[in-house]
Amino acid sequence: MRRARLSLQTLREERGFTLIELLVAMSLGILVSGIALSLLNFTTADVTRITERVHADQTGRAALEKLMLALHSSCLTVKSDPIKSGSTAEKLRFISETSAENEHGEPSAALPTIRLHEVVYTAGSGKIEGTLTENSWASKGIPPNYEFNEKETSTKRTLLTGLQKTENSAKEIIPIFRYYRYYREADSKAVLGELDPTPMSGEITTEAPDVAKVNVNFTAVPEGKENKINKSFGGGRPVALEDSAILRLAPSSEENSTNLPCAEL
């Protein structure tokens, strides 16, 4: 009898969780797990945005550097005309000397070629960003009489995808390509030896031989759904890139009113 009383007393003293306590513990567990998953998703998305922005920055700078190197190689001879007529705010036509590729597809300094380049910006539709492509033709003439047959099939390559025109602080659209010339004596505020800061307007035709500076400006847009929805958030912000090439073999003269591209004093 005494043992039965002790066993009954022992069972009565054992404690456990009530249903309410169990429900509260489960609710707290679900809440903590939800917060942890939210932080994980936010961190993963932020890392993705930063990675894509870095990728856009690297690819954009690489394409811009290739274009600048070609432009800096456009002064083939003294007083040559590197920029060709037909150039616009979305199309750049110029000649330059580049290294041909050997049988392994690598640039070879021993195989230089004179080529006519036509770099074209094609805007995308809707949320699709634009593309920068290049067509080029090799010269068949004897220097300095270069001849290009543009009716032949060109060598075409894509320089960059996922870019758009840049907006300045005033929300004004900046052209992809801008062209500048030196001041002339006939200009109202002529300062000989200096470049006119006002870009040449419209299509470059008869003034093509006067172009002494080319400015390239575009914005590389990171890929990814979150970057398309909110480009101003975190690492998904677009990357504005800009560079310019002055087409000159020697410093311009403050006394010479006939400053021209590729001129040498």
Steps between C-alpha positions, in 0.01 A plus 500: 500500500778736587675431169179574309468834677861591415449410133181704479670795669795476260269505197316802635831692543615445136450814290462558116396763244144607478333545163520880526873488581559270203309733265696805623834318451404393149391854410828644626696238306313580177556874554873461558532270197312751284726786608810289430374408151416864425851610597648221289291597195587868541871424532496268198314755287735780607807292416347418161436868428855596593649215294295598194594866537869410522457283190330786312776738607775264384345414164408864435851624577656227286284595200570870552874437525503305172316782327737761645807304390364487146426874504848581628638303205296698247765761410667301224687790342548870565183698428301187420124487548430235765127569535295426191179661376181332607591503868212589730408497869432125472749401229876554499694454175879518511814339362784361706796268478451182695687175535367213294437163661731208439394139439435457874258794512744714697601858409829513312705820488672370189173505306369858523193590293317825426129460561189710474292460816131571541385476861122512533278532806165324464240587764294223653122484520315523828715384790760343271823698499692600189796345320830637371620324184790556265533443127844534341654478154868452415671747267596384153679818397866595517587741785412780526226433243280274707202340327211325673231304321203525735288293263699194599407295803643665807663349805235534767528462876302599806692736726251522785143409591283636778573872464295814467550873456612688810287758677668796669390664824248711306340183355635587154597219267869502405582370148713187472749678270588871502743679271708814556725725289754771568398866512529695177582868453146558380350376828362773724692376805796355318785378718754356260653174610199400709216266420153645471308355799175503303448167320450501126131449431323274255655249264869552432541554125715780355646581844637148549861610422479753787404254773787501751335338802249219549313444825337165577238485774264218597352325801545127559195344664546194723302191410249333727131538578553704816719746313237554229232570758698743713822620343564754773510246783819368653751334274259492205564861403611558138863589431560820302821484295666777299828555319633717219777489240679809371618431145832681501864408439640808674366782722285751318628852434357816655608698195400261225141544384516185287513253788385172357476143630815290469705814429863527601675830561 
